């Protein structure tokens, strides 16, 4: 098992290097001059040239990339133009908030999706199956940002049950319960689409497993139906669901960009939106690279867990 994990870790290295190339190339292709955006009304030709030399933007793109990559390998993501702070400090400060939101959403979509898929498979073609399928299709079809705005309108504006934005209350907040109240709407909004995907795959996998001979044998031996479903069928079906959970982990992490904007959640997503609007390229590069690397690592963890559940994959 250790050899397999080591092999998978080595395979991640070229993927991460490829990510750095893609992120740098996309940022380089964005129209406009960062020096002009930084200087604003003070963007005289002399000042623009001075800023370009200070930031290394006067060098060829290939040389700029290797300088940037070398700094990243040393833990230096550069310095934010707009905040005049190290980018790594900004990312560290914001990324924890994003992990809280994305982690809660992943737990929600995993629990709700697995339960919905199991119930739908066990009650195949019944009323429960049709009801679950209907809600799953609606959840997958509704845009997350629109659902977020609708939830704000209903639960924050009309009913005033939950706060509409932020991570803590402006006055008198800061406790765990305050965090939970602010987390409910964005976490649920972010988890809806992922819940539908997990539920559909869980249903398909469960139906396939329930048709296997060993399931019929377990029932013929007189085992209780709940034990057959949860101990035998679900365990086998989970092997097919685990990789999708890894993909959905990356999905909720990436989806946090616009959900954080809708709910004004102080995470890395809202940081990226602000950095893009102010042309703070080093902050954008660092934030996108961290999110993409987290996506790769989540999928690596899902592969390892899947292999632990099914040794045949080794």
N, C-alpha and C positions, 0 to 999 in steps of 0.2 A: 504493500500500500504506500509506503514511504517513497519507493521508487516511482510509482505512478504520480504522486503529488509533485515530486521533484521534476519529473518530465513535463508535467503540465505548467509548472512555474517557469521553466525554461522556455516553453512555447509562448508564454505571455510576453516575454521581453521584446521580440520583434513586433508584436502587435502594438505595444506601448510606443515603440520607436516610430511605427507607422502613424500612430495617432499624433505624435508631435509634428510630423511632416504635414499631415492634413490640417491640423489646427493652425500652424504657422502659415501655410499656403492660403488658407481661407482668409485669415486676417490680412495678409499681404494684398489680396485681391480686392479688399474693400475700398471703394473710391474715396478720394479725399486725402488730405494731408494732415497727419496727427499734429504736426508742429503748428499748423494754422489753427486747428481746433483748440490747442492748448493756449495759444497766445491771444486768440480772439481779436479784439480791436487793435492789439499791439503787434499784429502779424506783418511787420515790415520785412522786406527781403533779407535784411541783415539779421534780424531776430530769428526768422525761420531757419536760416542757415546755421545759426548758432545752436538752436535747439536740435536740429537734425544731427549736428556733430556730437552734441552732448549725449544724445540717445543712440548714437550709432546708426541712424537711419540713412546716412550718406554712403554707407558701405554696400557692396553687392548683396543681393538677397541670400545667396548661399552662405556668405560669410556671416550675415546677420543671424541666420538659422543656427549655425554651429556655435556662435557666441551665446545665443539664447539657450540652446540645449546644454552647453557646458555649464552655464549658470544654474539651470534647473537641476542638473545632476549634483550640484553642490548645495541644493536647497534654496537657491536664490531665484525667485520668480520676477525679480525686478522691483521697481518702485512705481506706485500709482501716481499718474500725472496730476489727477484732480484732488486726491486726498493727501498727497505727499507722505505716504506711508508705505512700508514694504507690502507687496502684494500678498505674500505668504501670511502676514498677520491678518489682513482683511479676510482672506479665504478661511483661515483657521477660526476666526471669530464668527463667520457666517455659516460655515459648513456644518457645525454642530447643530444649529437650528434647522438646517435642511434635513439632516439625518433624523431629527426628532419627527419632523413632518412625514418624510418618506418612510421611516421605519414604522410609524403608526399606521400609515396607509397600507404598507405591505402586510402587516399583521391582520388588518381588517380584511383585505382582499383575499388573503390566504384562508382565514377562518370561514368567512362568508362564502367564498367561492367553493371551497372543499365541501362544506355542508350542503350548499345548494346542489352541487353536482352529485353528491351521494344520494340525497333525497330524490332528485329527479331521476336518477338511474334505477333506484329501488322501486319507484312508483311510475315506471315507464308507461307512457301513453295515458296515464291517469290525469285527474284534474290538477294534482300538485305538480306533476311534470309540465303540464301546459302552462300553469301559472308561473313557475320558475323560469321556463323558457321565454315567456313574454317579458318578464322583468329583466332577464339577461339581455334580450335583444334591445329593449329600450335603453338599458344602461350602456351598451356598446355603441348605440347610435347617437346618443345625446352628447354634444360637445361639452367637454369638462368646464371650459370657461363660462359657457352659457348656464350650465347647471349651477356653478358657483354663484353667479349673479342671482339666479332664481332663489337659491337657498338663503342668500343674504336678504333678498326682498321679503321672503316669507318669515324666516326665523329671527332675523335681526331687526328689520324695519317694522313689519306688521305685528308679529307676536312679541318681539323684544325679549326672546328667551336666551339668545346667545349673542356675543359680540360680533360685529361685522368685520373687524380687521385687527391687525396687530398680533403680538404674541403674549403681551400682558396688558392689563389695564394701565392707562396713563397715570391715574391717581389711585393709590392704595392697593396696587396689584403686586404681583411677584411670587405668589405662593403656587404650590402644585395644582390646587383646584382652579386657580385663575388660568394657569397654563392649559389645563384640560378643557376648560370652557372655550378658550380661544382656538384650541386644536380641533374640536369636533367638526366644524363645518369644512375647513380646508382638507382635513384628513379624509373625511367621507367623500368629498368631491373628487379628490385625487384617486381614491380607491375604486370608484364605481366601474370604470372601464376595465381595469385589471380584474375586478371581481367577476365580471362577465366572461372574460377570457378563461380564467381559471375554472369557473363553473362548467363551461362548455367542454373543456378538455377533460375535466374530472368525470363528467357524465359519460363521455365517449369511452374513456379508459375503463370505468367501472362496468359499463355494459359489455365490453369485450371480455373482461375478467369473469364476470358472472356467467358467461356462456362456457367457461372452461370445465373440463371433466372433473378436476379436483374439487371444484365448488359443488357440483352435483353430488360427488362422493361425500363431502362434508355434511351436506344436508341429509343424505341417505343414512349417515351414521347417527343422526338424531341431534346434531349440534344445534344450539339455539341460533335463530336467524340473526340476531344482533352480533353474535360471535362470528358467524360466517362472514357477515358484511364487514365488520370492523377489523377483525384479526386476520382474515384470509384475503378477502377481495380488496379491501382498501389498501392494505400493505402492498399488494402486487400492483395496484393501479397507481400508487404514489410514485413508483419508479418513473412512470411516464410524465407525471405532473411536475416533479422537482425541477427539470430544466426550464419549464415554462415559468415557474416561480422565480428562477434566477433572471429570466428575461424581463418579467414584470417588475422585479426589483430595480432594474435599470430604467424601465419605463416610468415608474413613479418618481425616480430620482430626476430624470429628464423632464417629466411633466411638471415637476415642482417649479420650473421656470415661470410658466404662465399662471399657475395656481397661486404662487407667492405674490405675483403682481396683482391678481384679483383681490386677494385677502390682505395685502400689505404685510405679508409675513417676512420678517427680517432674515432671510436666508440667502443662499448663494444665487438663487434664481433672480430675485429682485436686484441683487448686486450686479448681475450680468446685464440686466436690462438698463440699469443706470449707467454702467460702464460703456455699453454700446452707444447710448445716446450722447455721451460726452466724449466719445472716441478715445477712451482710455484703453488702448490696445493691450498693454501688458496685463492689465487686470482681466480683460476678456480672455486672453490667451491662457492665463493661469487658471481661471475659473472653468473654462471649457475643458481644459486638459484634465483637471481634477475630477470633474463629473464623468468624462469619458473613461478615465482610468478606473473609477469606482464601478462603472458599468461592466468593464472587463473583469474586474476582481469578483463582482457578484456572480457572474456567469461561471468563473473558475470555481467558486465555492459550491455552486449548484452542481457542477460536474463531479466534484469530489464527493458530495453527499449522495448523489445518484449512484456512484460507484460503490460507496459503502453499503447502500441498500441492496444493490444487485452486483455481487462479485463477478458475474459472468462478463461484465463490461470491461474488466481489467485485461 
